[in-house]
Amino acid sequence: MDRLNFLLVTLAERLFRPAHNVRLQILEAQIWFLRSRIEAGRVVPSPEEKHELLRLGALLDHGVVDVMHIVQPETYRTWLHSSR
């Protein structure tokens, strides 16, 4: 029974992964489009936004280099070290 469950979970993961990846790519593209329209060329998150990014980053064990697009990963790391 465990093997059957494993196979079902693996199959479900493979079926949904491509759609999930495309959804993330669409979100990332939108971020890049919006950032290109900002005259200042940079976004300064509010303290609440910073806190939310740190909270979400913690769910990824702060491995956010490939997904952090609103601020530079170095900025994120600075926030992380200053919040401890």
Number of C-alpha atoms within 10 A of each C-alpha: 6 7 8 9 10 11 12 12 12 11 11 11 12 11 11 10 11 11 11 12 11 11 12 13 12 11 12 15 13 12 13 12 11 10 16 12 9 10 8 8 8 12 11 9 13 9 9 9 11 16 15 13 19 20 13 13 18 13 10 10 10 15 13 18 13 7 11 16 14 17 14 12 16 11 10 20 16 11 15 16 8 8 9 5
